[in-house]
Amino acid sequence: MDNRSLPTKPKVAVIGSGFAGLSAACYLAKDGAEVTVYEKNPQIGGRARQLVTANGYSFDMGPSWYWMPGVFEQFFSDFGHKPADFYELSQLDPGFSIVFGQNDVMHIPSSNEELEEVFEDIERGSALKLRKFLEGAEFKYKVGMEKLVHKPGLSLTEFLDMDVIRGAFKLQLLQSFRTHVKKYFSHPKLIALMEFPILFLGATAKNTPALYSLMNYAGLSLGTWYPKGGFASVVGGMRTVAENLGVKFLVDEPVSGFEFSAGKIIGVNSKRYKLNFDGVVASADYHHVEDQLLGEALRNYPESYWNKRVLAPSSLIFYLGLTKKLDKLSHHTLFFDEELDVHAKEIYENPQWPSKPLFYACCPAKSDDSVAPIGHENIFMLMPLATELQDSEELRERYFELIMDRLETFCGEEVRSNIDYKKSYCINDFVQDYNSYKGNAYGLANTLMQTANLKPSLNNKKINNLFYAGQLTVPGPGVPPSIISGKLAAAQLNKSLEKKR
């Protein structure tokens, strides 16, 4: 057989190895491309990197909530696998807990029947209302996660889908999330429970479409899950899929620029390499790619456009290793012992370091002995924060003391003297490690004017073989949307490559 008659595989570069980049790499390789992934950091995973300490602690550096398990199942199924081939998954019960005061904690059970009992104990008649609320949220989830998020957002004709058209009114794009919630519940604890996912979507509840009650269905009906070993296990599973398909990973290899010819990218320049490619998926920070790698003439959007975008929050994070267990904390504990509205306004409406912040504590050793020494606790503590604020060690320490005061008060015991590992992470780190636009942690806010086709386009309009993936384009922030984003970008690049074959 004459090997010269065989078609050559297109060579594709993927920039960034977060969930969007890993997903794009797998789908591109499956469809016949020779894929190389560039990662600027020494470890793959993007925001889902793992921090392993010398004294036996391991931390998920970013994502810690495993919601929407069907998206992970679908990804692995597309490659002939299931999540169990790579990691052990268990449902948490309680899924999470919310602290409203010293002796005032709401535990969210995994059982729907038990959840209705929790609601009924707080507000008479709310169990039936919860059932109706979640029925509507389930419809939005099925239309949103099974249809809308899988559309690349390149044309309005994508929405000529009868299920979407018939359900347009029920999706409640024009009603605010807060108005929707208050139609069902009046007790402030129940309102806080239903609104808490919105804090990370990029707007206050009054400015977020009621469509996003689909998040309540995801968290309350589908449950909160945990992959043993943390999200690093998920990253590892996706990497194995990629490598089995022939994907190559170049770590500690930041991309410094592209080479162009005839309206397309023909090469990628990085720290140690200068390689030729037929196409590129950029899952690195969208603004960074446009501003630093493309320049004014080839970018999709001017700087004025980006300055008008509404971003989801940044975060102040502390990774703590403790030489003892804290029995009062759940795997996921939300501290809502201050006003949600005040903190939300200090993120979105009047950006500043918060006066009385809410925060979140994650203790995965409650569910997994492998992530901390026996008898120890590894705590991931996160405080949502406005982007583009001054970030200094002094400010970080001020808020560390504030958070620890409240944590110790709630737990009823001294904690600080038991810390044998501590690391902080904030705005400057997001910029340094991920080239994150304005130091955001979660991407672009899911406001009405930044939904679906109104998000930054996943295709570059001036370069016919460059496509974008990740949390600043469709379908939006979060691990499941990022996985889908990589699939969408890969499909568009494949179409572009097929036209040239």
C-alpha positions as CSV (number, residue, x, y, z in Angstrom):
1,M,0.0,0.0,0.0
2,D,1.3,3.5,-0.9
3,N,1.4,5.4,2.4
4,R,1.5,8.6,0.3
5,S,-2.2,8.1,-0.5
6,L,-3.2,8.2,3.2
7,P,-4.6,11.6,4.4
8,T,-2.4,13.4,6.9
9,K,-3.8,14.2,10.3
10,P,-4.5,17.9,10.9
11,K,-2.3,19.3,13.7
12,V,-4.1,21.2,16.3
13,A,-3.0,23.2,19.3
14,V,-5.1,23.6,22.5
15,I,-4.0,26.5,24.7
16,G,-4.8,25.8,28.4
17,S,-5.4,22.5,30.1
18,G,-8.4,23.4,32.3
19,F,-11.7,21.4,31.8
20,A,-12.5,23.3,28.6
21,G,-9.0,22.6,27.1
22,L,-9.0,18.9,28.2
23,S,-12.5,18.4,26.7
24,A,-11.6,20.1,23.4
25,A,-8.4,18.1,23.2
26,C,-10.2,14.8,23.6
27,Y,-12.9,15.6,21.0
28,L,-10.4,16.9,18.5
29,A,-8.2,13.8,18.9
30,K,-11.3,11.5,18.6
31,D,-12.1,13.1,15.3
32,G,-8.7,12.5,13.9
33,A,-6.5,15.4,14.8
34,E,-3.0,15.3,16.2
35,V,-3.4,17.4,19.3
36,T,-0.8,19.3,21.4
37,V,-1.9,21.0,24.6
38,Y,0.0,23.9,26.0
39,E,-0.1,24.7,29.7
40,K,1.6,27.7,31.2
41,N,1.8,26.1,34.7
42,P,3.9,23.1,35.7
43,Q,0.7,21.1,36.3
44,I,-2.4,20.5,34.1
45,G,-5.9,21.2,35.2
46,G,-6.1,25.0,35.1
47,R,-8.1,26.3,38.1
48,A,-8.7,22.6,39.0
49,R,-5.0,22.0,39.8
50,Q,-4.2,20.1,42.9
51,L,-2.0,21.5,45.7
52,V,0.0,18.7,47.5
53,T,2.0,19.6,50.5
54,A,5.1,18.0,52.0
55,N,3.3,17.2,55.2
56,G,0.5,15.1,53.6
57,Y,-2.3,17.4,52.6
58,S,-3.8,17.7,49.2
59,F,-6.2,20.5,48.1
60,D,-8.4,21.2,45.1
61,M,-7.2,24.6,44.3
62,G,-10.4,25.7,42.6
63,P,-13.6,23.7,41.9
64,S,-14.9,21.7,44.8
65,W,-18.7,21.2,44.1
66,Y,-19.4,18.2,41.9
67,W,-22.9,19.1,40.5
68,M,-24.6,18.0,37.3
69,P,-23.1,14.5,37.3
70,G,-24.8,13.7,33.9
71,V,-22.4,16.1,32.1
72,F,-19.4,14.1,33.4
73,E,-21.2,10.8,32.5
74,Q,-21.9,12.1,29.0
75,F,-18.3,13.2,28.5
76,F,-16.7,9.9,29.4
77,S,-19.5,8.0,27.5
78,D,-18.5,9.8,24.3
79,F,-15.1,8.0,24.6
80,G,-16.5,4.6,25.6
81,H,-16.0,5.1,29.3
82,K,-17.8,6.0,32.5
83,P,-16.6,8.0,35.5
84,A,-16.1,4.9,37.6
85,D,-13.4,3.8,35.2
86,F,-11.3,6.7,36.6
87,Y,-12.6,7.7,40.0
88,E,-14.9,6.6,42.8
89,L,-18.0,8.9,43.1
90,S,-20.2,9.2,46.1
91,Q,-23.2,11.4,47.0
92,L,-22.8,13.5,50.0
93,D,-25.4,13.5,52.8
94,P,-25.9,16.2,53.8
95,G,-25.1,17.7,50.5
96,F,-24.0,20.8,52.3
97,S,-24.9,22.8,55.4
98,I,-25.7,26.5,55.9
99,V,-24.7,28.3,59.1
100,F,-27.1,31.1,60.1
101,G,-25.9,31.5,63.6
102,Q,-24.0,29.8,66.5
103,N,-26.7,27.1,67.0
104,D,-28.6,27.7,63.8
105,V,-27.6,25.3,61.1
106,M,-29.6,24.0,58.1
107,H,-28.3,20.6,56.8
108,I,-29.4,19.9,53.2
109,P,-30.2,16.2,53.0
110,S,-29.8,14.1,49.8
111,S,-33.4,12.8,50.1
112,N,-36.2,14.8,48.5
113,E,-38.6,13.7,51.2
114,E,-36.2,14.8,54.0
115,L,-35.6,18.1,52.2
116,E,-39.3,18.8,52.2
117,E,-39.4,18.1,55.9
118,V,-36.6,20.7,56.4
119,F,-38.6,23.3,54.5
120,E,-41.9,22.5,56.2
121,D,-40.2,22.8,59.7
122,I,-39.1,26.3,58.7
123,E,-42.2,27.6,56.9
124,R,-45.5,25.9,57.0
125,G,-46.8,24.9,53.5
126,S,-43.4,25.3,51.9
127,A,-42.9,21.6,51.2
128,L,-45.5,21.6,48.5
129,K,-44.2,24.9,47.2
130,L,-40.7,23.4,47.0
131,R,-42.1,20.5,45.0
132,K,-43.7,22.9,42.5
133,F,-40.6,25.2,42.4
134,L,-38.3,22.2,41.6
135,E,-40.7,21.0,38.9
136,G,-40.3,24.3,37.1
137,A,-36.5,24.2,37.8
138,E,-36.3,20.7,36.3
139,F,-37.9,21.9,33.1
140,K,-35.4,24.7,32.8
141,Y,-32.6,22.3,33.6
142,K,-33.6,19.9,30.9
143,V,-34.0,22.6,28.3
144,G,-31.0,24.6,29.5
145,M,-28.5,21.8,30.0
146,E,-29.7,19.4,27.3
147,K,-30.4,21.9,24.6
148,L,-29.3,25.6,25.1
149,V,-25.8,25.0,26.5
150,H,-25.0,22.7,23.5
151,K,-25.6,25.5,21.0
152,P,-22.5,27.4,19.9
153,G,-24.2,30.8,20.0
154,L,-23.2,31.7,16.4
155,S,-26.7,32.3,15.0
156,L,-30.2,33.0,16.1
157,T,-31.4,30.1,13.9
158,E,-29.9,27.7,16.5
159,F,-32.9,28.5,18.6
160,L,-35.4,27.3,16.0
161,D,-36.0,24.3,18.1
162,M,-39.6,23.4,18.9
163,D,-38.9,22.4,22.5
164,V,-37.1,25.7,23.1
165,I,-39.7,27.7,21.4
166,R,-42.6,26.0,23.2
167,G,-40.8,26.4,26.5
168,A,-39.6,30.0,26.0
169,F,-42.1,31.5,28.4
170,K,-41.4,28.8,31.1
171,L,-37.7,29.6,30.9
172,Q,-38.4,33.0,32.5
173,L,-35.6,34.9,30.9
174,L,-37.2,38.2,31.6
175,Q,-38.2,37.6,35.3
176,S,-35.7,38.1,38.1
177,F,-34.5,35.2,40.2
178,R,-35.5,37.0,43.4
179,T,-39.0,37.8,42.2
180,H,-39.4,34.1,41.2
181,V,-38.1,32.8,44.5
182,K,-40.3,35.1,46.6
183,K,-43.4,33.8,44.8
184,Y,-42.8,30.5,46.6
185,F,-41.0,31.3,49.9
186,S,-41.0,34.1,52.4
187,H,-38.7,32.9,55.2
188,P,-35.3,34.5,54.9
189,K,-33.5,31.2,55.5
190,L,-35.3,29.5,52.5
191,I,-34.7,32.5,50.3
192,A,-31.0,32.5,51.2
193,L,-30.8,28.7,50.5
194,M,-32.3,29.2,47.0
195,E,-30.3,32.3,46.2
196,F,-26.8,31.2,47.3
197,P,-25.8,29.7,43.9
198,I,-26.5,33.1,42.3
199,L,-23.7,34.7,44.4
200,F,-21.2,32.9,42.0
201,L,-23.0,33.6,38.8
202,G,-22.0,37.3,38.6
203,A,-25.0,39.4,39.6
204,T,-27.4,39.9,42.5
205,A,-30.5,37.8,42.6
206,K,-32.6,40.7,41.5
207,N,-30.5,41.1,38.3
208,T,-30.2,37.4,37.4
209,P,-32.8,35.7,35.2
210,A,-35.2,33.2,36.8
211,L,-33.9,30.7,34.2
212,Y,-31.1,30.0,36.7
213,S,-33.4,28.3,39.1
214,L,-32.0,25.3,37.1
215,M,-29.1,25.6,39.5
216,N,-31.5,24.8,42.4
217,Y,-32.6,21.6,40.6
218,A,-29.0,20.7,40.1
219,G,-28.0,21.1,43.7
220,L,-31.2,20.0,45.5
221,S,-32.6,17.3,43.3
222,L,-29.6,15.9,41.5
223,G,-27.5,16.1,44.6
224,T,-24.0,17.1,45.6
225,W,-21.3,14.5,44.8
226,Y,-17.7,14.0,45.6
227,P,-15.0,12.3,43.5
228,K,-12.5,10.5,45.8
229,G,-9.2,12.3,45.6
230,G,-11.0,15.5,44.7
231,F,-11.3,17.1,41.3
232,A,-7.7,16.1,40.5
233,S,-9.2,12.6,40.0
234,V,-11.5,14.0,37.3
235,V,-8.7,15.9,35.7
236,G,-6.6,12.7,35.8
237,G,-9.4,10.7,34.1
238,M,-9.8,13.3,31.3
239,R,-6.0,13.3,30.8
240,T,-6.0,9.5,30.5
241,V,-8.7,9.7,27.9
242,A,-6.7,12.3,26.0
243,E,-3.4,10.5,26.2
244,N,-5.0,7.2,25.0
245,L,-6.1,9.2,21.9
246,G,-2.6,10.4,21.3
247,V,-2.8,13.9,22.8
248,K,0.5,15.4,23.9
249,F,0.9,17.8,26.9
250,L,3.5,20.5,27.1
251,V,3.6,21.8,30.7
252,D,5.4,24.9,32.0
253,E,5.0,26.1,28.4
254,P,3.3,29.5,28.2
255,V,2.3,30.6,24.6
256,S,3.9,33.9,23.6
257,G,2.3,34.4,20.2
258,F,1.1,33.1,16.9
259,E,2.4,33.1,13.3
260,F,-0.2,34.0,10.6
261,S,-0.6,33.5,6.9
262,A,-3.5,34.1,4.6
263,G,-6.0,34.8,7.4
264,K,-5.2,31.8,9.6
265,I,-2.8,30.7,12.3
266,I,0.0,28.5,10.9
267,G,2.2,28.3,14.0
268,V,2.4,28.7,17.8
269,N,5.4,30.2,19.6
270,S,6.0,29.3,23.2
271,K,8.9,29.3,25.8
272,R,10.8,26.3,24.2
273,Y,9.0,25.6,21.0
274,K,8.0,27.0,17.6
275,L,5.6,24.5,16.1
276,N,3.3,24.5,13.1
277,F,-0.5,23.8,13.3
278,D,-3.6,23.7,11.2
279,G,-5.9,25.1,13.9
280,V,-6.1,26.4,17.4
281,V,-8.5,26.2,20.3
282,A,-7.7,28.8,22.9
283,S,-9.1,27.8,26.3
284,A,-6.9,30.2,28.1
285,D,-8.3,33.5,29.3
286,Y,-10.2,35.0,26.3
287,H,-9.2,38.6,27.0
288,H,-5.5,37.6,27.4
289,V,-5.5,35.8,24.1
290,E,-7.0,38.8,22.3
291,D,-5.0,41.4,24.1
292,Q,-1.6,39.7,24.3
293,L,-1.4,37.1,21.6
294,L,-3.5,38.6,18.8
295,G,-3.3,42.4,19.1
296,E,-5.7,45.1,17.9
297,A,-6.0,44.1,14.3
298,L,-7.0,40.5,14.8
299,R,-9.0,40.5,18.0
300,N,-12.8,40.1,18.1
301,Y,-13.5,42.9,20.5
302,P,-11.9,46.2,21.4
303,E,-10.8,47.0,25.0
304,S,-13.9,49.1,25.4
305,Y,-16.1,46.0,24.9
306,W,-14.3,44.1,27.6
307,N,-14.4,47.0,30.1
308,K,-18.2,46.9,29.8
309,R,-18.5,43.1,30.5
310,V,-20.0,42.1,33.9
311,L,-17.7,39.6,35.5
312,A,-18.4,36.9,38.0
313,P,-16.5,37.3,41.3
314,S,-12.9,36.7,42.2
315,S,-12.1,35.0,45.5
316,L,-9.9,35.1,48.6
317,I,-9.0,31.5,49.3
318,F,-7.1,29.9,52.2
319,Y,-5.8,26.4,52.1
320,L,-5.3,25.2,55.7
321,G,-4.0,22.0,57.2
322,L,-5.1,21.3,60.8
323,T,-3.7,18.8,63.2
324,K,-7.2,18.0,64.5
325,K,-10.8,17.4,63.2
326,L,-13.5,20.1,63.4
327,D,-16.6,18.1,64.2
328,K,-19.1,20.8,63.6
329,L,-18.2,21.3,60.0
330,S,-19.7,19.3,57.1
331,H,-17.9,18.5,53.9
332,H,-19.4,21.7,52.5
333,T,-20.4,24.4,55.0
334,L,-21.7,27.9,53.9
335,F,-21.4,30.6,56.5
336,F,-24.5,32.8,55.9
337,D,-24.3,34.4,59.4
338,E,-24.2,37.8,57.8
339,E,-26.5,39.5,55.3
340,L,-26.3,38.0,51.8
341,D,-27.5,41.2,50.1
342,V,-24.9,43.4,51.7
343,H,-22.1,41.1,50.6
344,A,-23.6,40.8,47.1
345,K,-23.8,44.5,46.6
346,E,-20.2,44.9,47.7
347,I,-19.2,42.5,44.9
348,Y,-21.5,43.6,42.1
349,E,-22.9,47.1,42.7
350,N,-20.3,48.9,44.8
351,P,-17.1,46.9,44.4
352,Q,-15.0,46.8,47.6
353,W,-13.5,44.5,50.2
354,P,-16.6,43.3,52.0
355,S,-17.6,44.7,55.4
356,K,-19.3,41.6,56.7
357,P,-18.5,38.8,54.3
358,L,-20.1,35.4,53.8
359,F,-17.7,32.6,53.3
360,Y,-17.5,28.9,52.5
361,A,-15.5,26.1,54.1
362,C,-14.8,22.8,52.4
363,C,-13.5,19.8,54.5
364,P,-13.0,16.9,52.0
365,A,-11.3,14.7,54.7
366,K,-14.8,14.3,56.1
367,S,-15.4,12.0,53.1
368,D,-12.0,11.0,52.0
369,D,-9.1,9.8,54.2
370,S,-6.6,10.1,51.3
371,V,-6.5,14.0,51.3
372,A,-5.1,14.6,54.8
373,P,-3.1,12.7,57.4
374,I,-5.2,10.5,59.7
375,G,-6.9,12.6,62.4
376,H,-6.1,15.9,60.5
377,E,-8.4,18.2,58.5
378,N,-7.6,20.0,55.2
379,I,-9.8,23.0,54.9
380,F,-10.4,25.1,51.8
381,M,-11.9,28.4,52.8
382,L,-13.3,30.8,50.2
383,M,-14.7,34.3,50.4
384,P,-16.3,35.7,47.2
385,L,-14.8,39.1,46.3
386,A,-15.2,41.8,43.6
387,T,-12.7,41.7,40.8
388,E,-10.0,44.3,40.2
389,L,-9.5,45.3,43.8
390,Q,-6.2,46.0,45.6
391,D,-4.7,42.7,46.8
392,S,-2.1,42.7,49.5
393,E,-0.8,40.4,52.2
394,E,-2.0,42.8,54.8
395,L,-5.6,42.7,53.4
396,R,-5.5,38.9,53.2
397,E,-4.4,38.6,56.8
398,R,-7.0,41.0,58.0
399,Y,-9.7,38.9,56.4
400,F,-8.1,35.6,57.6
401,E,-8.4,36.8,61.2
402,L,-12.0,37.9,60.6
403,I,-13.0,34.5,59.1
404,M,-11.1,32.5,61.7
405,D,-12.8,34.5,64.5
406,R,-16.2,33.4,63.1
407,L,-15.1,29.8,62.4
408,E,-13.7,29.4,65.9
409,T,-16.9,30.9,67.5
410,F,-19.1,28.5,65.5
411,C,-16.9,25.4,66.2
412,G,-16.6,26.4,69.9
413,E,-12.9,25.6,69.9
414,E,-9.5,27.2,69.2
415,V,-8.3,26.4,65.7
416,R,-5.4,28.7,64.8
417,S,-2.9,27.0,67.0
418,N,-3.6,23.7,65.2
419,I,-2.7,25.0,61.8
420,D,0.4,23.3,60.4
421,Y,-0.1,24.4,56.8
422,K,-1.4,27.7,55.4
423,K,-1.5,29.2,51.9
424,S,-3.5,32.1,50.6
425,Y,-4.7,32.8,47.1
426,C,-6.4,35.9,45.7
427,I,-6.7,38.3,42.9
428,N,-3.0,38.7,42.1
429,D,-2.6,35.0,42.0
430,F,-5.5,34.5,39.5
431,V,-3.8,37.1,37.3
432,Q,-0.4,35.6,37.7
433,D,-1.3,31.9,37.2
434,Y,-4.2,32.1,34.7
435,N,-3.8,35.5,33.1
436,S,-7.3,36.0,34.5
437,Y,-9.0,39.2,33.3
438,K,-9.3,41.6,36.2
439,G,-8.5,38.7,38.5
440,N,-11.9,37.0,38.1
441,A,-12.3,33.4,39.4
442,Y,-15.5,32.4,37.8
443,G,-15.6,34.0,34.3
444,L,-18.3,36.1,32.8
445,A,-21.5,36.8,34.8
446,N,-24.7,35.1,33.7
447,T,-26.8,38.2,33.3
448,L,-29.5,38.4,30.7
449,M,-27.4,40.5,28.3
450,Q,-24.5,38.0,28.6
451,T,-26.5,34.8,28.0
452,A,-26.2,32.5,25.0
453,N,-25.5,34.4,21.8
454,L,-24.7,37.6,23.8
455,K,-21.6,36.1,25.2
456,P,-18.2,36.6,23.5
457,S,-18.2,34.5,20.4
458,L,-16.4,31.1,20.4
459,N,-15.1,31.8,16.9
460,N,-12.5,34.4,15.9
461,K,-14.2,36.5,13.2
462,K,-10.9,37.4,11.5
463,I,-8.9,34.2,11.8
464,N,-10.7,31.2,10.2
465,N,-8.9,28.5,12.3
466,L,-9.0,30.0,15.8
467,F,-11.8,29.1,18.3
468,Y,-12.3,29.9,21.9
469,A,-13.4,27.8,24.9
470,G,-13.8,28.3,28.6
471,Q,-15.7,30.4,31.1
472,L,-15.6,33.7,29.2
473,T,-17.5,32.3,26.2
474,V,-20.5,29.9,25.7
475,P,-22.0,28.4,27.6
476,G,-20.5,30.0,30.7
477,P,-18.8,29.5,34.0
478,G,-18.6,26.3,36.0
479,V,-17.1,22.9,35.5
480,P,-19.9,21.2,33.5
481,P,-20.3,24.3,31.2
482,S,-16.6,24.3,30.6
483,I,-16.6,20.7,29.6
484,I,-19.4,21.5,27.1
485,S,-17.6,24.6,25.9
486,G,-14.5,22.5,24.9
487,K,-16.8,20.1,23.0
488,L,-18.5,23.1,21.1
489,A,-15.1,24.7,20.2
490,A,-13.8,21.4,19.0
491,A,-16.8,20.8,16.8
492,Q,-16.5,24.2,15.2
493,L,-12.7,23.8,14.5
494,N,-13.4,20.3,13.0
495,K,-15.9,21.9,10.6
496,S,-13.3,24.4,9.6
497,L,-10.7,21.8,9.1
498,E,-13.0,19.5,7.1
499,K,-13.7,22.3,4.6
500,K,-10.0,22.3,3.8
501,R,-9.5,18.6,3.4
